[in-house]
């Protein structure tokens, strides 16, 4: 399954869309892998990673994500989609949360590297 890195609901409302969800939808269309937008949630509205120094980024995302609908995650190989890779803190945190919820494997893809 394909899972986009989620935005906090407040940030998504402000922006009007989640850019990683847009990317993940297109990737799902091209690969025919199912897109799951409700198995990973951002539960803390944290400052954007771009506003932080490199050493602050891992602390910033700690405990910012949680799973939902865990039965759909069990034993699955998940392709986690994010827009930009800088330090990998966001991807590591999301992958860790998904693995703890029972994902068999988590792979990641990004569109850009900062």
Biopython code that builds the backbone (N, CA, C, O; Angstrom):
import numpy as np
from Bio.PDB.StructureBuilder import StructureBuilder

atoms = [
    (1, "UNK", "N", (0.831, -1.183, 0.000)),
    (1, "UNK", "CA", (0.000, 0.000, 0.000)),
    (1, "UNK", "C", (0.878, 1.250, 0.000)),
    (1, "UNK", "O", (2.038, 1.210, 0.409)),
    (2, "UNK", "N", (0.317, 2.331, -0.454)),
    (2, "UNK", "CA", (1.002, 3.619, -0.474)),
    (2, "UNK", "C", (0.394, 4.498, 0.618)),
    (2, "UNK", "O", (-0.826, 4.632, 0.714)),
    (3, "UNK", "N", (1.257, 5.092, 1.436)),
    (3, "UNK", "CA", (0.812, 5.954, 2.532)),
    (3, "UNK", "C", (1.566, 7.285, 2.455)),
    (3, "UNK", "O", (2.791, 7.302, 2.572)),
    (4, "UNK", "N", (0.856, 8.397, 2.260)),
    (4, "UNK", "CA", (1.528, 9.700, 2.273)),
    (4, "UNK", "C", (1.800, 10.155, 3.701)),
    (4, "UNK", "O", (1.028, 9.848, 4.609)),
    (5, "UNK", "N", (2.883, 10.879, 3.903)),
    (5, "UNK", "CA", (3.138, 11.504, 5.202)),
    (5, "UNK", "C", (2.040, 12.551, 5.400)),
    (5, "UNK", "O", (1.877, 13.447, 4.571)),
    (6, "UNK", "N", (1.294, 12.440, 6.487)),
    (6, "UNK", "CA", (0.156, 13.346, 6.669)),
    (6, "UNK", "C", (0.548, 14.719, 7.207)),
    (6, "UNK", "O", (1.587, 14.891, 7.844)),
    (7, "UNK", "N", (-0.303, 15.668, 6.934)),
    (7, "UNK", "CA", (-0.236, 16.984, 7.566)),
    (7, "UNK", "C", (-1.161, 16.966, 8.770)),
    (7, "UNK", "O", (-2.106, 16.179, 8.815)),
    (8, "UNK", "N", (-0.900, 17.819, 9.738)),
    (8, "UNK", "CA", (-1.850, 18.005, 10.830)),
    (8, "UNK", "C", (-3.120, 18.609, 10.231)),
    (8, "UNK", "O", (-3.045, 19.388, 9.281)),
    (9, "UNK", "N", (-4.273, 18.258, 10.772)),
    (9, "UNK", "CA", (-5.550, 18.720, 10.207)),
    (9, "UNK", "C", (-5.630, 20.242, 10.097)),
    (9, "UNK", "O", (-6.212, 20.761, 9.145)),
    (10, "UNK", "N", (-5.052, 20.961, 11.059)),
    (10, "UNK", "CA", (-5.074, 22.428, 11.023)),
    (10, "UNK", "C", (-4.248, 22.950, 9.843)),
    (10, "UNK", "O", (-4.667, 23.866, 9.135)),
    (11, "UNK", "N", (-3.077, 22.357, 9.644)),
    (11, "UNK", "CA", (-2.208, 22.783, 8.529)),
    (11, "UNK", "C", (-2.845, 22.448, 7.182)),
    (11, "UNK", "O", (-2.763, 23.229, 6.234)),
    (12, "UNK", "N", (-3.475, 21.287, 7.109)),
    (12, "UNK", "CA", (-4.136, 20.903, 5.853)),
    (12, "UNK", "C", (-5.286, 21.855, 5.539)),
    (12, "UNK", "O", (-5.498, 22.223, 4.384)),
    (13, "UNK", "N", (-6.018, 22.246, 6.565)),
    (13, "UNK", "CA", (-7.122, 23.192, 6.375)),
    (13, "UNK", "C", (-6.586, 24.538, 5.871)),
    (13, "UNK", "O", (-7.166, 25.142, 4.969)),
    (14, "UNK", "N", (-5.468, 25.007, 6.463)),
    (14, "UNK", "CA", (-4.871, 26.281, 6.039)),
    (14, "UNK", "C", (-4.403, 26.219, 4.593)),
    (14, "UNK", "O", (-4.657, 27.133, 3.809)),
    (15, "UNK", "N", (-3.720, 25.137, 4.247)),
    (15, "UNK", "CA", (-3.144, 24.996, 2.914)),
    (15, "UNK", "C", (-4.199, 24.605, 1.877)),
    (15, "UNK", "O", (-4.125, 25.012, 0.718)),
    (16, "UNK", "N", (-5.168, 23.821, 2.304)),
    (16, "UNK", "CA", (-6.204, 23.369, 1.384)),
    (16, "UNK", "C", (-5.936, 22.014, 0.755)),
    (16, "UNK", "O", (-6.815, 21.449, 0.104)),
    (17, "UNK", "N", (-4.749, 21.491, 0.940)),
    (17, "UNK", "CA", (-4.393, 20.177, 0.396)),
    (17, "UNK", "C", (-3.117, 19.696, 1.070)),
    (17, "UNK", "O", (-2.408, 20.467, 1.717)),
    (18, "UNK", "N", (-2.838, 18.398, 0.906)),
    (18, "UNK", "CA", (-1.592, 17.815, 1.395)),
    (18, "UNK", "C", (-0.766, 17.448, 0.163)),
    (18, "UNK", "O", (-1.156, 16.570, -0.605)),
    (19, "UNK", "N", (0.347, 18.100, -0.024)),
    (19, "UNK", "CA", (1.163, 17.885, -1.215)),
    (19, "UNK", "C", (1.642, 16.444, -1.342)),
    (19, "UNK", "O", (1.741, 15.929, -2.456)),
    (20, "UNK", "N", (1.940, 15.785, -0.233)),
    (20, "UNK", "CA", (2.397, 14.396, -0.335)),
    (20, "UNK", "C", (1.246, 13.470, -0.726)),
    (20, "UNK", "O", (1.463, 12.443, -1.369)),
    (21, "UNK", "N", (0.032, 13.833, -0.342)),
    (21, "UNK", "CA", (-1.123, 13.044, -0.756)),
    (21, "UNK", "C", (-1.343, 13.160, -2.258)),
    (21, "UNK", "O", (-1.686, 12.173, -2.909)),
    (22, "UNK", "N", (-1.153, 14.342, -2.813)),
    (22, "UNK", "CA", (-1.266, 14.545, -4.258)),
    (22, "UNK", "C", (-0.239, 13.669, -4.981)),
    (22, "UNK", "O", (-0.571, 12.998, -5.958)),
    (23, "UNK", "N", (1.007, 13.678, -4.499)),
    (23, "UNK", "CA", (2.056, 12.851, -5.100)),
    (23, "UNK", "C", (1.725, 11.366, -4.967)),
    (23, "UNK", "O", (1.894, 10.602, -5.917)),
    (24, "UNK", "N", (1.255, 10.961, -3.792)),
    (24, "UNK", "CA", (0.945, 9.559, -3.543)),
    (24, "UNK", "C", (-0.214, 9.075, -4.420)),
    (24, "UNK", "O", (-0.202, 7.937, -4.890)),
    (25, "UNK", "N", (-1.202, 9.924, -4.639)),
    (25, "UNK", "CA", (-2.325, 9.549, -5.511)),
    (25, "UNK", "C", (-1.844, 9.249, -6.923)),
    (25, "UNK", "O", (-2.263, 8.269, -7.538)),
    (26, "UNK", "N", (-0.969, 10.092, -7.424)),
    (26, "UNK", "CA", (-0.447, 9.872, -8.777)),
    (26, "UNK", "C", (0.407, 8.606, -8.825)),
    (26, "UNK", "O", (0.332, 7.842, -9.787)),
    (27, "UNK", "N", (1.206, 8.387, -7.806)),
    (27, "UNK", "CA", (2.011, 7.179, -7.731)),
    (27, "UNK", "C", (1.113, 5.937, -7.673)),
    (27, "UNK", "O", (1.407, 4.923, -8.307)),
    (28, "UNK", "N", (0.038, 6.022, -6.923)),
    (28, "UNK", "CA", (-0.923, 4.925, -6.863)),
    (28, "UNK", "C", (-1.573, 4.658, -8.202)),
    (28, "UNK", "O", (-1.769, 3.503, -8.582)),
    (29, "UNK", "N", (-1.905, 5.705, -8.914)),
    (29, "UNK", "CA", (-2.506, 5.551, -10.248)),
    (29, "UNK", "C", (-1.534, 4.864, -11.195)),
    (29, "UNK", "O", (-1.927, 3.993, -11.970)),
    (30, "UNK", "N", (-0.260, 5.259, -11.132)),
    (30, "UNK", "CA", (0.746, 4.684, -12.030)),
    (30, "UNK", "C", (1.089, 3.236, -11.695)),
    (30, "UNK", "O", (1.370, 2.441, -12.592)),
    (31, "UNK", "N", (1.068, 2.892, -10.416)),
    (31, "UNK", "CA", (1.489, 1.556, -9.991)),
    (31, "UNK", "C", (0.326, 0.616, -9.728)),
    (31, "UNK", "O", (0.506, -0.601, -9.687)),
    (32, "UNK", "N", (-0.869, 1.173, -9.549)),
    (32, "UNK", "CA", (-2.063, 0.422, -9.180)),
    (32, "UNK", "C", (-1.993, -0.154, -7.765)),
    (32, "UNK", "O", (-2.768, -1.046, -7.422)),
    (33, "UNK", "N", (-1.055, 0.358, -6.931)),
    (33, "UNK", "CA", (-1.022, -0.015, -5.521)),
    (33, "UNK", "C", (-2.089, 0.805, -4.804)),
    (33, "UNK", "O", (-2.314, 1.962, -5.160)),
    (34, "UNK", "N", (-2.741, 0.236, -3.814)),
    (34, "UNK", "CA", (-3.788, 0.988, -3.114)),
    (34, "UNK", "C", (-3.212, 2.137, -2.291)),
    (34, "UNK", "O", (-2.167, 2.006, -1.653)),
    (35, "UNK", "N", (-3.911, 3.254, -2.321)),
    (35, "UNK", "CA", (-3.546, 4.436, -1.541)),
    (35, "UNK", "C", (-4.351, 4.421, -0.253)),
    (35, "UNK", "O", (-5.574, 4.277, -0.282)),
    (36, "UNK", "N", (-3.675, 4.567, 0.869)),
    (36, "UNK", "CA", (-4.334, 4.608, 2.178)),
    (36, "UNK", "C", (-3.994, 5.937, 2.843)),
    (36, "UNK", "O", (-2.854, 6.162, 3.250)),
    (37, "UNK", "N", (-4.972, 6.801, 2.948)),
    (37, "UNK", "CA", (-4.732, 8.130, 3.529)),
    (37, "UNK", "C", (-5.194, 8.232, 4.975)),
    (37, "UNK", "O", (-5.077, 9.292, 5.590)),
    (38, "UNK", "N", (-5.720, 7.136, 5.526)),
    (38, "UNK", "CA", (-6.240, 7.221, 6.888)),
    (38, "UNK", "C", (-5.627, 6.193, 7.842)),
    (38, "UNK", "O", (-6.235, 5.869, 8.862)),
    (39, "UNK", "N", (-4.449, 5.682, 7.534)),
    (39, "UNK", "CA", (-3.788, 4.747, 8.454)),
    (39, "UNK", "C", (-2.669, 5.414, 9.258)),
    (39, "UNK", "O", (-2.176, 4.842, 10.230)),
    (40, "UNK", "N", (-2.274, 6.605, 8.859)),
    (40, "UNK", "CA", (-1.251, 7.367, 9.569)),
    (40, "UNK", "C", (-1.771, 8.785, 9.764)),
    (40, "UNK", "O", (-2.204, 9.433, 8.812)),
    (41, "UNK", "N", (-1.724, 9.255, 10.994)),
    (41, "UNK", "CA", (-2.232, 10.587, 11.336)),
    (41, "UNK", "C", (-1.146, 11.406, 12.017)),
    (41, "UNK", "O", (-0.312, 10.875, 12.751)),
    (42, "UNK", "N", (-1.173, 12.700, 11.760)),
    (42, "UNK", "CA", (-0.295, 13.620, 12.480)),
    (42, "UNK", "C", (-1.118, 14.199, 13.618)),
    (42, "UNK", "O", (-2.104, 14.901, 13.392)),
    (43, "UNK", "N", (-0.707, 13.900, 14.833)),
    (43, "UNK", "CA", (-1.526, 14.258, 15.996)),
    (43, "UNK", "C", (-1.040, 15.504, 16.720)),
    (43, "UNK", "O", (-1.752, 16.058, 17.557)),
    (44, "UNK", "N", (0.181, 15.950, 16.397)),
    (44, "UNK", "CA", (0.696, 17.187, 17.000)),
    (44, "UNK", "C", (0.978, 18.185, 15.888)),
    (44, "UNK", "O", (1.614, 17.848, 14.889)),
    (45, "UNK", "N", (0.512, 19.394, 16.059)),
    (45, "UNK", "CA", (0.780, 20.453, 15.088)),
    (45, "UNK", "C", (2.119, 21.091, 15.447)),
    (45, "UNK", "O", (2.182, 22.034, 16.235)),
    (46, "UNK", "N", (3.172, 20.566, 14.862)),
    (46, "UNK", "CA", (4.536, 20.986, 15.181)),
    (46, "UNK", "C", (5.036, 22.014, 14.181)),
    (46, "UNK", "O", (4.470, 22.141, 13.095)),
    (47, "UNK", "N", (6.095, 22.755, 14.528)),
    (47, "UNK", "CA", (6.663, 23.694, 13.562)),
    (47, "UNK", "C", (7.183, 22.948, 12.331)),
    (47, "UNK", "O", (7.643, 21.812, 12.451)),
    (48, "UNK", "N", (7.115, 23.567, 11.158)),
    (48, "UNK", "CA", (7.658, 22.924, 9.960)),
    (48, "UNK", "C", (9.142, 22.582, 10.153)),
    (48, "UNK", "O", (9.892, 23.346, 10.762)),
    (49, "UNK", "N", (9.546, 21.437, 9.631)),
    (49, "UNK", "CA", (10.934, 21.007, 9.755)),
    (49, "UNK", "C", (11.892, 22.023, 9.128)),
    (49, "UNK", "O", (13.017, 22.189, 9.601)),
    (50, "UNK", "N", (11.457, 22.692, 8.081)),
    (50, "UNK", "CA", (12.327, 23.652, 7.398)),
    (50, "UNK", "C", (12.734, 24.812, 8.283)),
    (50, "UNK", "O", (13.736, 25.476, 8.019)),
    (51, "UNK", "N", (11.951, 25.065, 9.353)),
    (51, "UNK", "CA", (12.257, 26.188, 10.238)),
    (51, "UNK", "C", (13.260, 25.813, 11.331)),
    (51, "UNK", "O", (13.620, 26.654, 12.154)),
    (52, "UNK", "N", (13.712, 24.562, 11.344)),
    (52, "UNK", "CA", (14.551, 24.067, 12.437)),
    (52, "UNK", "C", (15.962, 23.724, 11.984)),
    (52, "UNK", "O", (16.213, 23.423, 10.817)),
    (53, "UNK", "N", (16.874, 23.781, 12.950)),
    (53, "UNK", "CA", (18.240, 23.325, 12.710)),
    (53, "UNK", "C", (18.229, 21.796, 12.608)),
    (53, "UNK", "O", (17.313, 21.136, 13.099)),
    (54, "UNK", "N", (19.241, 21.258, 11.975)),
    (54, "UNK", "CA", (19.294, 19.816, 11.745)),
    (54, "UNK", "C", (19.159, 18.999, 13.019)),
    (54, "UNK", "O", (18.457, 17.988, 13.025)),
    (55, "UNK", "N", (19.812, 19.411, 14.095)),
    (55, "UNK", "CA", (19.769, 18.629, 15.326)),
    (55, "UNK", "C", (18.421, 18.731, 16.052)),
    (55, "UNK", "O", (18.154, 17.936, 16.953)),
    (56, "UNK", "N", (17.576, 19.682, 15.682)),
    (56, "UNK", "CA", (16.269, 19.852, 16.319)),
    (56, "UNK", "C", (15.174, 19.031, 15.633)),
    (56, "UNK", "O", (14.103, 18.828, 16.205)),
    (57, "UNK", "N", (15.433, 18.566, 14.430)),
    (57, "UNK", "CA", (14.378, 17.943, 13.623)),
    (57, "UNK", "C", (13.865, 16.626, 14.188)),
    (57, "UNK", "O", (12.655, 16.399, 14.190)),
    (58, "UNK", "N", (14.738, 15.758, 14.663)),
    (58, "UNK", "CA", (14.294, 14.471, 15.224)),
    (58, "UNK", "C", (13.435, 14.695, 16.467)),
    (58, "UNK", "O", (12.416, 14.027, 16.643)),
    (59, "UNK", "N", (13.836, 15.624, 17.325)),
    (59, "UNK", "CA", (13.037, 15.924, 18.521)),
    (59, "UNK", "C", (11.676, 16.497, 18.140)),
    (59, "UNK", "O", (10.674, 16.212, 18.796)),
    (60, "UNK", "N", (11.638, 17.293, 17.096)),
    (60, "UNK", "CA", (10.409, 17.942, 16.664)),
    (60, "UNK", "C", (9.340, 16.927, 16.255)),
    (60, "UNK", "O", (8.166, 17.111, 16.573)),
    (61, "UNK", "N", (9.726, 15.870, 15.561)),
    (61, "UNK", "CA", (8.735, 14.912, 15.051)),
    (61, "UNK", "C", (8.434, 13.766, 16.017)),
    (61, "UNK", "O", (7.518, 12.979, 15.778)),
    (62, "UNK", "N", (9.195, 13.668, 17.098)),
    (62, "UNK", "CA", (8.980, 12.588, 18.068)),
    (62, "UNK", "C", (7.543, 12.633, 18.596)),
    (62, "UNK", "O", (7.080, 13.662, 19.089)),
    (63, "UNK", "N", (6.860, 11.514, 18.483)),
    (63, "UNK", "CA", (5.479, 11.358, 18.957)),
    (63, "UNK", "C", (4.483, 12.285, 18.256)),
    (63, "UNK", "O", (3.428, 12.586, 18.814)),
    (64, "UNK", "N", (4.802, 12.736, 17.051)),
    (64, "UNK", "CA", (3.888, 13.599, 16.305)),
    (64, "UNK", "C", (2.916, 12.804, 15.437)),
    (64, "UNK", "O", (1.941, 13.360, 14.932)),
    (65, "UNK", "N", (3.176, 11.502, 15.260)),
    (65, "UNK", "CA", (2.361, 10.661, 14.386)),
    (65, "UNK", "C", (1.819, 9.465, 15.149)),
    (65, "UNK", "O", (2.431, 8.990, 16.106)),
    (66, "UNK", "N", (0.651, 8.982, 14.708)),
    (66, "UNK", "CA", (0.102, 7.752, 15.264)),
    (66, "UNK", "C", (-0.670, 7.033, 14.153)),
    (66, "UNK", "O", (-1.026, 7.624, 13.134)),
    (67, "UNK", "N", (-0.913, 5.764, 14.377)),
    (67, "UNK", "CA", (-1.647, 4.989, 13.392)),
    (67, "UNK", "C", (-3.124, 4.949, 13.733)),
    (67, "UNK", "O", (-3.532, 5.201, 14.867)),
    (68, "UNK", "N", (-3.903, 4.628, 12.730)),
    (68, "UNK", "CA", (-5.334, 4.389, 12.855)),
    (68, "UNK", "C", (-5.645, 3.219, 11.925)),
    (68, "UNK", "O", (-4.875, 2.939, 11.007)),
    (69, "UNK", "N", (-6.734, 2.552, 12.148)),
    (69, "UNK", "CA", (-7.107, 1.424, 11.293)),
    (69, "UNK", "C", (-5.967, 0.414, 11.178)),
    (69, "UNK", "O", (-5.622, -0.034, 10.084)),
    (70, "UNK", "N", (-5.397, 0.068, 12.316)),
    (70, "UNK", "CA", (-4.198, -0.773, 12.349)),
    (70, "UNK", "C", (-4.392, -2.131, 11.688)),
    (70, "UNK", "O", (-3.428, -2.728, 11.210)),
    (71, "UNK", "N", (-5.622, -2.624, 11.656)),
    (71, "UNK", "CA", (-5.851, -3.916, 11.015)),
    (71, "UNK", "C", (-5.481, -3.889, 9.534)),
    (71, "UNK", "O", (-5.147, -4.927, 8.962)),
    (72, "UNK", "N", (-5.536, -2.719, 8.914)),
    (72, "UNK", "CA", (-5.169, -2.606, 7.490)),
    (72, "UNK", "C", (-3.653, -2.533, 7.296)),
    (72, "UNK", "O", (-3.164, -2.708, 6.180)),
    (73, "UNK", "N", (-2.909, -2.277, 8.374)),
    (73, "UNK", "CA", (-1.449, -2.167, 8.314)),
    (73, "UNK", "C", (-0.784, -3.527, 8.523)),
    (73, "UNK", "O", (0.297, -3.779, 7.990)),
    (74, "UNK", "N", (-1.424, -4.395, 9.291)),
    (74, "UNK", "CA", (-0.846, -5.672, 9.707)),
    (74, "UNK", "C", (-0.274, -6.461, 8.526)),
    (74, "UNK", "O", (-0.984, -6.782, 7.574)),
    (75, "UNK", "N", (1.031, -6.766, 8.610)),
    (75, "UNK", "CA", (1.686, -7.618, 7.628)),
    (75, "UNK", "C", (1.895, -7.006, 6.254)),
    (75, "UNK", "O", (2.300, -7.709, 5.328)),
    (76, "UNK", "N", (1.634, -5.731, 6.098)),
    (76, "UNK", "CA", (1.728, -5.073, 4.783)),
    (76, "UNK", "C", (3.116, -4.485, 4.540)),
    (76, "UNK", "O", (3.830, -4.109, 5.470)),
    (77, "UNK", "N", (3.467, -4.420, 3.273)),
    (77, "UNK", "CA", (4.631, -3.659, 2.835)),
    (77, "UNK", "C", (4.095, -2.285, 2.455)),
    (77, "UNK", "O", (3.207, -2.163, 1.611)),
    (78, "UNK", "N", (4.642, -1.259, 3.084)),
    (78, "UNK", "CA", (4.135, 0.099, 2.912)),
    (78, "UNK", "C", (5.175, 0.962, 2.204)),
    (78, "UNK", "O", (6.351, 0.971, 2.568)),
    (79, "UNK", "N", (4.719, 1.683, 1.190)),
    (79, "UNK", "CA", (5.545, 2.686, 0.538)),
    (79, "UNK", "C", (5.121, 4.035, 1.106)),
    (79, "UNK", "O", (4.023, 4.520, 0.832)),
    (80, "UNK", "N", (6.000, 4.629, 1.896)),
    (80, "UNK", "CA", (5.751, 5.903, 2.551)),
    (80, "UNK", "C", (6.210, 7.022, 1.611)),
    (80, "UNK", "O", (7.344, 7.000, 1.131)),
    (81, "UNK", "N", (5.349, 7.985, 1.349)),
    (81, "UNK", "CA", (5.641, 9.053, 0.393)),
    (81, "UNK", "C", (5.778, 10.380, 1.125)),
    (81, "UNK", "O", (4.905, 10.765, 1.902)),
    (82, "UNK", "N", (6.881, 11.072, 0.870)),
    (82, "UNK", "CA", (7.086, 12.422, 1.400)),
    (82, "UNK", "C", (7.583, 13.301, 0.262)),
    (82, "UNK", "O", (8.033, 12.793, -0.764)),
    (83, "UNK", "N", (7.506, 14.600, 0.435)),
    (83, "UNK", "CA", (7.916, 15.495, -0.645)),
    (83, "UNK", "C", (9.419, 15.748, -0.657)),
    (83, "UNK", "O", (10.045, 15.676, -1.714)),
    (84, "UNK", "N", (10.009, 16.042, 0.501)),
    (84, "UNK", "CA", (11.425, 16.410, 0.556)),
    (84, "UNK", "C", (12.146, 15.608, 1.630)),
    (84, "UNK", "O", (11.649, 15.463, 2.747)),
    (85, "UNK", "N", (13.306, 15.096, 1.291)),
    (85, "UNK", "CA", (14.179, 14.400, 2.244)),
    (85, "UNK", "C", (15.314, 15.348, 2.612)),
    (85, "UNK", "O", (16.061, 15.794, 1.742)),
    (86, "UNK", "N", (15.441, 15.651, 3.891)),
    (86, "UNK", "CA", (16.557, 16.471, 4.358)),
    (86, "UNK", "C", (17.415, 15.645, 5.300)),
    (86, "UNK", "O", (18.539, 15.283, 4.954)),
    (87, "UNK", "N", (16.905, 15.342, 6.477)),
    (87, "UNK", "CA", (17.666, 14.525, 7.432)),
    (87, "UNK", "C", (17.085, 13.125, 7.583)),
    (87, "UNK", "O", (17.735, 12.242, 8.144)),
    (88, "UNK", "N", (15.889, 12.917, 7.097)),
    (88, "UNK", "CA", (15.218, 11.632, 7.244)),
    (88, "UNK", "C", (14.435, 11.494, 8.538)),
    (88, "UNK", "O", (13.858, 10.437, 8.791)),
    (89, "UNK", "N", (14.399, 12.530, 9.359)),
    (89, "UNK", "CA", (13.713, 12.458, 10.656)),
    (89, "UNK", "C", (12.235, 12.131, 10.522)),
    (89, "UNK", "O", (11.722, 11.284, 11.254)),
    (90, "UNK", "N", (11.551, 12.781, 9.611)),
    (90, "UNK", "CA", (10.120, 12.536, 9.437)),
    (90, "UNK", "C", (9.877, 11.112, 8.959)),
    (90, "UNK", "O", (9.018, 10.412, 9.495)),
    (91, "UNK", "N", (10.626, 10.684, 7.959)),
    (91, "UNK", "CA", (10.446, 9.328, 7.437)),
    (91, "UNK", "C", (10.768, 8.275, 8.492)),
    (91, "UNK", "O", (10.053, 7.280, 8.610)),
    (92, "UNK", "N", (11.833, 8.484, 9.258)),
    (92, "UNK", "CA", (12.178, 7.519, 10.316)),
    (92, "UNK", "C", (11.076, 7.425, 11.364)),
    (92, "UNK", "O", (10.716, 6.326, 11.786)),
    (93, "UNK", "N", (10.545, 8.551, 11.782)),
    (93, "UNK", "CA", (9.494, 8.547, 12.794)),
    (93, "UNK", "C", (8.229, 7.866, 12.265)),
    (93, "UNK", "O", (7.642, 7.029, 12.951)),
    (94, "UNK", "N", (7.815, 8.218, 11.063)),
    (94, "UNK", "CA", (6.614, 7.600, 10.482)),
    (94, "UNK", "C", (6.816, 6.097, 10.280)),
    (94, "UNK", "O", (5.917, 5.310, 10.579)),
    (95, "UNK", "N", (7.969, 5.697, 9.784)),
    (95, "UNK", "CA", (8.254, 4.274, 9.573)),
    (95, "UNK", "C", (8.230, 3.522, 10.901)),
    (95, "UNK", "O", (7.700, 2.414, 10.974)),
    (96, "UNK", "N", (8.787, 4.100, 11.924)),
    (96, "UNK", "CA", (8.803, 3.477, 13.241)),
    (96, "UNK", "C", (7.385, 3.263, 13.765)),
    (96, "UNK", "O", (7.077, 2.200, 14.303)),
    (97, "UNK", "N", (6.534, 4.252, 13.614)),
    (97, "UNK", "CA", (5.142, 4.163, 14.059)),
    (97, "UNK", "C", (4.414, 3.060, 13.281)),
    (97, "UNK", "O", (3.671, 2.272, 13.867)),
    (98, "UNK", "N", (4.625, 3.005, 11.980)),
    (98, "UNK", "CA", (3.968, 1.995, 11.153)),
    (98, "UNK", "C", (4.466, 0.583, 11.490)),
    (98, "UNK", "O", (3.675, -0.359, 11.533)),
    (99, "UNK", "N", (5.755, 0.439, 11.723)),
    (99, "UNK", "CA", (6.315, -0.868, 12.089)),
    (99, "UNK", "C", (5.778, -1.328, 13.442)),
    (99, "UNK", "O", (5.429, -2.498, 13.600)),
    (100, "UNK", "N", (5.708, -0.437, 14.406)),
    (100, "UNK", "CA", (5.159, -0.796, 15.719)),
    (100, "UNK", "C", (3.702, -1.236, 15.614)),
    (100, "UNK", "O", (3.227, -2.025, 16.431)),
    (101, "UNK", "N", (2.999, -0.730, 14.614)),
    (101, "UNK", "CA", (1.591, -1.081, 14.411)),
    (101, "UNK", "C", (1.429, -2.373, 13.629)),
    (101, "UNK", "O", (0.305, -2.825, 13.408)),
    (102, "UNK", "N", (2.550, -2.982, 13.201)),
    (102, "UNK", "CA", (2.458, -4.281, 12.555)),
    (102, "UNK", "C", (2.802, -4.343, 11.082)),
    (102, "UNK", "O", (2.652, -5.396, 10.461)),
    (103, "UNK", "N", (3.262, -3.233, 10.501)),
    (103, "UNK", "CA", (3.675, -3.281, 9.102)),
    (103, "UNK", "C", (4.839, -4.259, 8.951)),
    (103, "UNK", "O", (5.743, -4.293, 9.786)),
    (104, "UNK", "N", (4.809, -5.037, 7.900)),
    (104, "UNK", "CA", (5.881, -6.000, 7.635)),
    (104, "UNK", "C", (7.164, -5.274, 7.253)),
    (104, "UNK", "O", (8.255, -5.637, 7.692)),
    (105, "UNK", "N", (7.017, -4.255, 6.438)),
    (105, "UNK", "CA", (8.170, -3.509, 5.924)),
    (105, "UNK", "C", (7.697, -2.116, 5.525)),
    (105, "UNK", "O", (6.568, -1.940, 5.067)),
    (106, "UNK", "N", (8.565, -1.136, 5.703)),
    (106, "UNK", "CA", (8.256, 0.230, 5.272)),
    (106, "UNK", "C", (9.394, 0.706, 4.378)),
    (106, "UNK", "O", (10.558, 0.728, 4.780)),
    (107, "UNK", "N", (9.038, 1.079, 3.183)),
    (107, "UNK", "CA", (9.981, 1.676, 2.232)),
    (107, "UNK", "C", (9.541, 3.122, 2.035)),
    (107, "UNK", "O", (8.403, 3.479, 2.340)),
    (108, "UNK", "N", (10.445, 3.949, 1.524)),
    (108, "UNK", "CA", (10.114, 5.356, 1.375)),
    (108, "UNK", "C", (10.555, 5.887, 0.021)),
    (108, "UNK", "O", (11.521, 5.411, -0.576)),
    (109, "UNK", "N", (9.822, 6.881, -0.442)),
    (109, "UNK", "CA", (10.177, 7.599, -1.655)),
    (109, "UNK", "C", (9.891, 9.071, -1.423)),
    (109, "UNK", "O", (8.887, 9.441, -0.814)),
    (110, "UNK", "N", (10.795, 9.902, -1.923)),
    (110, "UNK", "CA", (10.596, 11.354, -1.870)),
    (110, "UNK", "C", (10.809, 11.901, -3.272)),
    (110, "UNK", "O", (11.375, 11.231, -4.136)),
    (111, "UNK", "N", (10.357, 13.107, -3.481)),
    (111, "UNK", "CA", (10.483, 13.743, -4.781)),
    (111, "UNK", "C", (11.757, 14.580, -4.862)),
    (111, "UNK", "O", (12.335, 14.732, -5.938)),
    (112, "UNK", "N", (12.192, 15.120, -3.732)),
    (112, "UNK", "CA", (13.356, 16.007, -3.733)),
    (112, "UNK", "C", (14.209, 15.738, -2.508)),
    (112, "UNK", "O", (13.756, 15.160, -1.520)),
    (113, "UNK", "N", (15.457, 16.173, -2.601)),
    (113, "UNK", "CA", (16.383, 16.105, -1.459)),
    (113, "UNK", "C", (16.939, 17.500, -1.233)),
    (113, "UNK", "O", (17.416, 18.155, -2.159)),
    (114, "UNK", "N", (16.870, 17.938, 0.013)),
    (114, "UNK", "CA", (17.376, 19.274, 0.343)),
    (114, "UNK", "C", (18.822, 19.197, 0.800)),
    (114, "UNK", "O", (19.423, 20.222, 1.121)),
]
sb = StructureBuilder()
sb.init_structure("model")
sb.init_model(0)
sb.init_chain("A")
sb.init_seg("    ")
for serial, (resi, resn, name, xyz) in enumerate(atoms, 1):
    if name == "N":
        sb.init_residue(resn, " ", resi, " ")
    sb.init_atom(name, np.array(xyz, "f"), 0.0, 1.0, " ", f" {name:<3s}", serial, name[0])
structure = sb.get_structure()
